[in-house]
Amino acid sequence: MTGPGANLFTIIHMRYALFILTAMLITGIAGCAASNEIHENEKKLLLDLRAEIVEDLKENLLPFWKKYSVDPEDPNRGFFGAITNDGTGIADAKKHNVLFTRYLWTFSAACRVLADEESNELAHRAYRYFLNHFVDHEFGGVYWELNHDGTVSDPGKITYGLSFAVYALSEYYRKTLIQESLDHAIKLYYLIEKHSGDREFGGYLEAFSREWKYDAEAGLAAGQAKSMNTHLHLLEAYTNLYRAWQDKQLEESIYKLIEVFMKRIIDTGRYHQDLYFSRDWTVYGKYDSYGHDIEFSWLIVEAANVLGNQDLVNKIEELAVKIADVQLSVGMNPEGAMIYERVGEDQYRRNIDWWVQAEAVVGFLNAYEISGERRFLDAAAGVWDYIKENMVDRQHGGWFPSLDENGNPRPDRNKGDAWTCPYHNVRMGLEVYQRFNHLK
């Protein structure tokens, strides 16, 4: 076997090599997904993969966050803003928009998909806290950060944070059908379109003051006006909102976001996304973020499917497989994990982060479902093997959030904080459960 998956095929997942070789010789790799047939050895691997990932979801990840995220001493009935490696909540930690919207999304999604009653109660708790403390009832939108007591620390309106609020509120609505939640999500959508949307150059600007004055110094774009990351999660949020609210303007917004990715963000010469841009879309810096690229590869397929445009779906699926192929070729280490990113010519951040591995599992499985190419299935299984052997914390529960390039947990990283949360890896478990639950 040659090509991008060769090293992965021969080094990472040796226990399945004989099965893969047999399948290649007898039937060929391509076409099993397109014909809706799964070879028996692939089916066994999928069943094993599903069983292990769903068990980790139900017996490790969700129990960790249920047990340790809630602050029982908080008079506002909230959650901890940070959690140490052993699960200890840090009571005086600030409470970040990103973490709290992800709490709300996680417990809502777990309840909806798994009918989990404990998650249901925590989703209600997260929803009430979010409305009472993060929503700016005077100027609209949501605050970026609170103090530990629920008072406002940073009142800025960051488009990335607004997108996660839309994502979480629409997910809570999908489970509960509470109209108030959907109404809040819709209001945020209109505010984003009104203030963040760039009518001259397209796309969305990063950050604003509480009163919605543009703030060129804030946001996630490394001092630039626009970022890939903000657009990626707006696409994700708008897709989820569209599931609950089939509005024509929202539909058009999703189409425009997809167009932005196709024309401005994706470099189809390399099949990587550029990360940072000036307002007129001049690219800033040379970065390849493998985790974001593989995450994008399945989120844009999800968006196209929600729109129901089969011609678009076909085009996007072809792109998704190419992107997954490139990440498999250049983004993996010899142990089967996906490294963080390239930050310049021959300069890399080779640390192994929890969210990158979770997105790699979903992205490679998505490419396998589209193409039927066994190497993508094997890649997903290889990443999962790495996760369970190196990232799952058998002592305290949950996953180690970050390993150095030698595979050692980084002691400076909390298991919960502004950017470390249950969203990526719980979502991975839910995606695997939903995509392959029909297999027997």
Secondary structure, DSSP 8 states (H G I E B T S, - for coil): --STTHHIIIIITGGGHHHHHHHHHHT-STTTTTTT---HHHHHHHHHHHHHHHHHIIIIIHHHHHHHSB-TT-TT--B-S-B-TTS-B-TTS-EEHHHHHHHHHHHHHHHHHH--HHHHHHHHHHHHHIIIIIB-TTT-SB-SEE-TTS-EEE--EEHHHHHHHHHHHHHHHHHH--HHHHHHHHHHHHHIIIIIB-TTT-SB--EE-TT--B-TT-SSSTTSSEEHHHHHHHHHHHHHHHHH---HHHHHHHHHHHHHIIIIIEETTTTEE--EE-TT--EES--EEHHHHHHHHHHHHHHHHHHT-HHHHHHHHHHHHHHHHHHHHHSB-TTS-B--EEEETTEEE--EEHHHHHHHHHHHHHHHHHH--HHHHHHHHHHHHHIIIIIB-TTTSSB-SEE-TTS-B-TT--SBBTTB-SHHHHHHHHHHHHHHTT--
